[in-house]
């Protein structure tokens, strides 16, 4: 596995692979990798001849009061995981390599970015779309891989690729969870043991919502009321949102159907966690009372 830090080095390797007729998969990450990221690498390695992973904490997708400075980083550990999962090339640039001092060109998306996380993180998806556009232009991959945990991001990238005619297939990969159901996230490391135990409430609310939907309920209000009641039963949980939206345009729906998205953002202590499920997917499987905090 090779590591490059500049766009020119990255392009040089990609050109060589394309000259050989090889297909390329791209897995964009911000590092501090875990099994959820590994599942993206595995999917790329299975379906593409070569896999590129980026490890870059993208500064332009963080708001002024967010955790850019404290976002967890461990590049040596990341490299061990990437190599173990068959990644061929790691792109690990400095911010100055991606954004010149006078950088002023951004890629924004309307409608889909105004709901869910976009309500409280107004610049976030502009930053995501801009960095992904830069990576797509640099790597020109055949496929790009994202996790379903960031479901709004996945929907936004799909729409951006369609609207801007990028020649790439966007592949969504299932959420990877801990034994107690908590979705794998780099930010889980912020949780102290008590907060980690409290965070189980997210997967319990997700499972409750799935059970209600699988039972035939289609009224968003009924579903959301039950899920919110479950969430607020945990004293350490501060609910930012729980919403049901159309699975393609991310707009709220009063009556949901298969393929629509039920998403939440909840703060446990000072840590913001997100989770979701798609109506019609199999229910999540987890073990009550078991977590890495025990």
C-alpha positions as CSV (number, residue, x, y, z in Angstrom):
1,X,0.0,0.0,0.0
2,X,1.3,3.4,-1.0
3,X,0.6,6.8,0.6
4,X,0.6,10.1,-1.3
5,X,0.1,13.6,0.0
6,X,-0.3,15.7,-3.2
7,X,-2.9,15.8,-5.9
8,X,-0.2,15.5,-8.6
9,X,1.1,12.2,-7.1
10,X,-2.5,10.9,-6.8
11,X,-3.2,11.7,-10.4
12,X,0.0,10.2,-11.6
13,X,-0.9,6.8,-10.0
14,X,-4.5,6.9,-11.3
15,X,-3.3,7.6,-14.8
16,X,-1.0,4.6,-14.7
17,X,-3.8,2.3,-13.5
18,X,-6.2,3.6,-16.1
19,X,-3.6,3.1,-18.8
20,X,-3.7,-0.6,-17.8
21,X,-7.5,-0.6,-18.1
22,X,-8.0,-1.1,-14.4
23,X,-11.2,-0.1,-12.5
24,X,-10.9,2.2,-9.5
25,X,-12.9,2.5,-6.3
26,X,-12.8,5.5,-4.0
27,X,-13.6,5.5,-0.3
28,X,-13.5,9.1,1.1
29,X,-13.0,9.2,4.9
30,X,-12.0,11.7,7.6
31,X,-9.9,9.0,9.3
32,X,-10.0,7.5,12.8
33,X,-11.2,4.4,11.0
34,X,-13.3,1.6,12.4
35,X,-15.2,-1.5,11.1
36,X,-17.8,0.7,9.4
37,X,-15.1,2.3,7.2
38,X,-13.6,-1.1,6.7
39,X,-16.8,-2.4,5.2
40,X,-16.5,0.3,2.5
41,X,-13.0,-0.8,1.7
42,X,-14.1,-4.4,1.5
43,X,-16.9,-3.5,-0.9
44,X,-14.5,-1.6,-3.1
45,X,-11.9,-4.3,-3.1
46,X,-14.5,-6.9,-4.1
47,X,-15.8,-4.9,-7.1
48,X,-12.8,-2.8,-8.3
49,X,-9.3,-3.6,-9.5
50,X,-7.8,-0.9,-7.4
51,X,-9.0,1.0,-4.3
52,X,-8.1,4.5,-3.2
53,X,-9.0,5.7,0.3
54,X,-8.7,9.4,1.3
55,X,-8.0,10.3,4.9
56,X,-8.7,14.0,5.2
57,X,-10.4,16.0,8.0
58,X,-12.2,18.4,5.7
59,X,-12.1,21.8,7.4
60,X,-14.8,23.5,5.2
61,X,-17.6,21.1,6.4
62,X,-17.2,22.1,10.0
63,X,-19.0,25.1,11.5
64,X,-17.3,27.7,13.8
65,X,-18.5,25.9,17.0
66,X,-18.0,22.4,15.9
67,X,-15.2,19.8,16.6
68,X,-12.7,20.4,13.8
69,X,-9.8,20.9,16.2
70,X,-10.7,18.0,18.4
71,X,-11.9,15.5,15.8
72,X,-10.0,12.3,16.5
73,X,-7.0,11.5,14.4
74,X,-4.7,8.4,14.3
75,X,-3.2,8.1,10.9
76,X,-0.8,5.2,11.8
77,X,-3.8,3.1,13.0
78,X,-5.8,4.1,9.9
79,X,-3.0,2.9,7.7
80,X,-2.9,-0.5,9.5
81,X,-6.6,-1.0,8.9
82,X,-6.5,0.2,5.3
83,X,-3.6,-2.2,4.4
84,X,-5.3,-5.1,6.2
85,X,-8.4,-4.5,4.0
86,X,-6.6,-4.4,0.7
87,X,-6.5,-0.7,0.0
88,X,-3.9,0.1,-2.7
89,X,-3.4,3.8,-2.3
90,X,-4.0,6.3,0.6
91,X,-4.4,10.0,-0.2
92,X,-3.6,12.0,2.9
93,X,-3.3,15.7,2.0
94,X,-2.8,18.7,4.2
95,X,-5.6,21.3,4.1
96,X,-3.3,23.7,2.0
97,X,-3.0,21.0,-0.7
98,X,-6.8,20.9,-1.1
99,X,-7.6,24.6,-0.5
100,X,-5.4,27.5,-1.6
101,X,-5.4,30.6,0.6
102,X,-7.7,32.4,-1.9
103,X,-10.0,29.4,-2.5
104,X,-13.5,30.7,-3.3
105,X,-15.2,28.0,-5.4
106,X,-17.8,25.8,-3.7
107,X,-20.4,23.2,-4.7
108,X,-23.7,23.6,-3.0
109,X,-27.0,21.7,-3.2
110,X,-30.5,23.1,-2.6
111,X,-33.6,21.4,-1.1
112,X,-31.9,18.1,0.1
113,X,-29.5,20.1,2.4
114,X,-32.2,22.1,4.2
115,X,-33.7,19.3,6.4
116,X,-32.3,16.9,9.1
117,X,-28.7,17.8,9.8
118,X,-28.8,20.7,7.3
119,X,-31.0,22.6,9.7
120,X,-28.4,23.0,12.4
121,X,-25.3,22.6,10.2
122,X,-26.0,25.1,7.4
123,X,-22.5,25.0,5.8
124,X,-21.9,21.3,6.3
125,X,-23.1,19.8,3.1
126,X,-21.6,22.6,1.0
127,X,-18.3,21.5,2.4
128,X,-19.0,17.8,1.8
129,X,-20.1,18.4,-1.8
130,X,-17.1,20.6,-2.5
131,X,-14.5,18.1,-1.2
132,X,-16.2,15.1,-2.9
133,X,-16.3,17.0,-6.2
134,X,-12.5,17.7,-5.9
135,X,-11.9,14.0,-5.1
136,X,-14.0,12.9,-8.0
137,X,-12.2,15.2,-10.4
138,X,-8.9,14.0,-9.1
139,X,-9.4,10.3,-8.9
140,X,-12.1,9.9,-11.6
141,X,-13.1,6.6,-10.0
142,X,-15.6,4.1,-11.4
143,X,-17.3,3.7,-8.1
144,X,-17.4,5.7,-4.9
145,X,-18.5,4.2,-1.5
146,X,-20.4,5.8,1.4
147,X,-22.0,4.4,4.5
148,X,-25.8,4.5,5.1
149,X,-25.2,5.9,8.6
150,X,-24.8,9.3,6.9
151,X,-28.0,8.8,4.9
152,X,-28.6,12.4,4.1
153,X,-25.0,12.7,2.8
154,X,-25.5,9.7,0.7
155,X,-28.7,11.0,-0.8
156,X,-27.0,14.4,-1.5
157,X,-24.0,12.8,-3.2
158,X,-26.3,10.7,-5.4
159,X,-28.2,13.8,-6.5
160,X,-25.0,15.8,-7.0
161,X,-23.6,13.1,-9.2
162,X,-26.8,12.9,-11.2
163,X,-27.2,16.7,-11.6
164,X,-23.6,17.4,-12.5
165,X,-23.2,14.3,-14.7
166,X,-20.3,12.7,-12.9
167,X,-19.4,9.4,-14.6
168,X,-19.3,7.4,-11.4
169,X,-21.5,4.8,-9.6
170,X,-22.4,5.8,-6.0
171,X,-22.5,2.7,-3.8
172,X,-24.2,2.8,-0.4
173,X,-23.1,0.3,2.3
174,X,-25.1,-0.8,5.3
175,X,-24.6,0.6,8.8
176,X,-22.1,-1.4,10.9
177,X,-23.1,-1.5,14.6
178,X,-21.7,-2.4,17.9
179,X,-23.0,-5.5,19.8
180,X,-25.6,-3.3,21.5
181,X,-26.7,-1.7,18.3
182,X,-25.0,1.7,18.5
183,X,-23.9,2.7,15.0
184,X,-20.1,2.7,14.6
185,X,-18.8,6.3,14.5
186,X,-15.4,8.0,15.0
187,X,-17.2,10.3,17.4
188,X,-18.1,7.4,19.7
189,X,-14.7,7.8,21.2
190,X,-15.9,11.1,22.8
191,X,-18.3,9.2,25.1
192,X,-17.3,8.4,28.6
193,X,-18.5,5.0,30.1
194,X,-21.8,6.4,31.4
195,X,-22.5,8.2,28.2
196,X,-21.7,5.2,26.2
197,X,-24.2,3.1,28.1
198,X,-26.8,5.9,27.7
199,X,-26.1,5.9,23.9
200,X,-27.8,2.5,23.7
201,X,-31.1,4.5,23.6
202,X,-30.5,5.3,19.9
203,X,-30.5,1.7,18.7
204,X,-33.5,0.9,20.9
205,X,-35.4,3.8,19.4
206,X,-34.5,2.6,15.9
207,X,-35.6,-0.9,16.6
208,X,-38.9,0.4,18.1
209,X,-39.5,2.5,15.0
210,X,-38.8,-0.5,12.7
211,X,-41.2,-2.7,14.7
212,X,-43.9,-0.1,14.4
213,X,-43.4,0.3,10.7
214,X,-43.2,-3.4,10.2
215,X,-46.5,-3.7,12.0
216,X,-48.2,-1.7,9.3
217,X,-48.3,1.9,10.8
218,X,-47.8,4.5,8.0
219,X,-48.5,7.8,9.9
220,X,-45.4,9.7,10.5
221,X,-46.8,11.4,13.6
222,X,-47.5,8.1,15.3
223,X,-44.1,6.7,14.6
224,X,-42.2,9.8,15.6
225,X,-44.2,10.2,18.9
226,X,-43.3,6.7,20.0
227,X,-39.6,7.1,19.0
228,X,-39.3,10.4,20.8
229,X,-40.9,9.0,23.9
230,X,-38.4,6.2,23.9
231,X,-35.5,8.6,23.4
232,X,-36.5,11.0,26.2
233,X,-36.8,8.1,28.6
234,X,-33.0,8.3,28.8
235,X,-32.1,11.3,31.0
236,X,-28.7,11.9,29.3
237,X,-30.3,12.1,25.8
238,X,-31.0,15.5,24.2
239,X,-33.0,15.1,21.0
240,X,-32.0,17.4,18.2
241,X,-34.4,15.9,15.7
242,X,-36.3,12.7,14.8
243,X,-38.0,13.0,11.4
244,X,-39.5,10.9,8.6
245,X,-38.4,12.1,5.1
246,X,-38.8,10.9,1.5
247,X,-35.8,8.7,0.8
248,X,-34.8,10.6,-2.3
249,X,-35.4,14.3,-1.7
250,X,-35.1,14.3,2.1
251,X,-38.4,16.2,2.5
252,X,-40.7,15.5,5.4
253,X,-43.7,13.2,4.7
254,X,-46.9,12.8,6.7
255,X,-47.5,9.3,5.4
256,X,-44.4,7.2,4.8
257,X,-43.8,4.2,2.5
258,X,-41.1,1.6,1.8
259,X,-37.9,3.4,0.9
260,X,-38.5,6.4,3.0
261,X,-36.0,7.4,5.7
262,X,-36.5,7.7,9.5
263,X,-33.5,9.7,10.9
264,X,-32.4,11.1,14.2
265,X,-29.7,13.3,15.8
266,X,-29.3,13.0,19.5
267,X,-26.7,14.5,21.9
268,X,-25.4,12.3,24.6
269,X,-23.4,14.6,26.9
270,X,-21.5,16.8,24.5
271,X,-21.4,14.3,21.7
272,X,-23.8,14.5,18.7
273,X,-24.8,11.1,17.3
274,X,-26.9,10.2,14.3
275,X,-28.7,7.1,13.3
276,X,-31.4,6.1,10.9
277,X,-33.3,3.3,9.2
278,X,-34.9,2.9,5.8
279,X,-38.5,1.7,5.8
280,X,-38.7,-1.9,4.5
281,X,-35.2,-2.9,5.4
282,X,-34.7,-5.9,7.8
283,X,-34.8,-4.8,11.5
284,X,-31.4,-4.3,13.2
285,X,-30.2,-7.1,15.4
286,X,-28.5,-6.3,18.7
287,X,-28.0,-7.6,22.2
288,X,-29.8,-5.7,25.0
289,X,-27.5,-4.8,27.9
290,X,-24.2,-5.5,26.1
291,X,-21.8,-2.7,25.0
292,X,-18.2,-1.9,24.8
293,X,-18.8,0.3,27.9
294,X,-19.5,-2.8,30.1
